[in-house]
Amino acid sequence: MSTAQPSPLAVTDPDIARAAKNQPILSDQDIEKAAKKHHMPSDAELARVPVPSAPKVDALPQPLTQRRVDLGAVARGYEAMGQANAGASALGSGPSLLVFVSFSMPETALGRLVDQAARAGATLVLRGLVDNSLQKTVLRVQRLIGDRKVGFQIDPQAFDRFSVSATPTFVLIKDGAVPAPCAAGTCFPAGSFVSTAGDVSLDYALEFFDRAAPSFSAAAQSFLSKMKER
C-alpha cells in the first residue's frame, strides 16, 4: 500500500509581485535620517573617553581610629586628687569640714572656694563625673586646683547622706562622730553634724556655725584659725 506525497508549493509570478509591493524600500534619505537620529561616536570622540583605571585602595575612606587613652595616667590623676589632703575628712582625727560643689557653679565662685578650702583644710566633694568621663573630670579638677593643696572627692552617696540638694553646701562634722548603716550606705546621727547652703564664703559659713550651733563652736573656730594662719 503506497502513501500519497504532498505536491510541492508552487510560487507564481503574481505572488512575487505582491511580495515586492509589500516590501518597504529604504532610500538614501531614510538611511541619513536614521544616522542623524542615532549618532555613532567617531574615533576621535572615543579617544577622548577616559579609560577606567584600577581603584586606589589608599584613597578610599578609612575608619576613624580613636587615640588610646592611658588609663594608668588617668587613674594616677584621680588618685592625686585625694592625696593633697587625704586625712582631712578621716573620722577620729578631729572635726571634718566638707564643701559640696558642682562644676555648674560659676568659675569664680569655684576658684574662691578652692582657695578657702585649701587654707582651712576642708575637703571639696563632687556628686559625679564630668560627662561621665573620669579623664575629663581629672583634667577639670586639676585645672581648677592648680598648685593649691586641697582634698577633692567624688562621692554621690555623700550628697544623699547629708541631704545636699544645692551647691555650695557646707557640712561640719564633730570629732569622733560614728556613722551607722542607712539607705545611703552610712549616715551620721543628726546631732553629729551641722550644715548650711548658699552662695557664701567658707569663713562666713564657719562663723554662722559658731553663732547658731554652740556645740560646734570649737570646731568652727579651729577651721577659722587655720584660714587666718595662711
C-alpha positions, 0 to 999 in steps of 0.5 A: 500500500503506497502513501500519497506525497504532498505536491510541492508549493508552487510560487507564481509570478503574481505572488512575487509581485505582491511580495515586492509591493509589500516590501518597504524600500529604504532610500538614501534619505531614510538611511541619513535620517536614521544616522542623524537620529542615532549618532555613532561616536567617531574615533576621535570622540572615543579617544577622548573617553577616559579609560577606567583605571584600577581603584586606589585602595589608599584613597578610599575612606578609612575608619576613624581610629580613636587615640588610646587613652592611658588609663594608668595616667588617668587613674594616677590623676584621680588618685592625686586628687585625694592625696593633697589632703587625704586625712582631712575628712578621716573620722577620729582625727578631729572635726571634718569640714566638707564643701559640696560643689558642682562644676555648674557653679560659676568659675569664680565662685569655684576658684574662691572656694578652692582657695578657702578650702585649701587654707582651712583644710576642708575637703571639696566633694563632687556628686559625679563625673564630668560627662561621665568621663573620669579623664575629663573630670581629672583634667577639670579638677586639676585645672581648677586646683592648680598648685593649691593643696586641697582634698577633692572627692567624688562621692554621690552617696555623700550628697544623699547622706547629708541631704545636699540638694544645692551647691555650695553646701557646707557640712561640719562634722564633730570629732569622733562622730560614728556613722551607722548603716542607712539607705545611703550606705552610712549616715551620721546621727543628726546631732553629729553634724551641722550644715548650711547652703548658699552662695557664701564664703567658707569663713562666713559659713564657719562663723554662722556655725559658731553663732547658731550651733554652740556645740560646734563652736570649737570646731568652727573656730579651729577651721577659722584659725587655720584660714587666718594662719595662711 
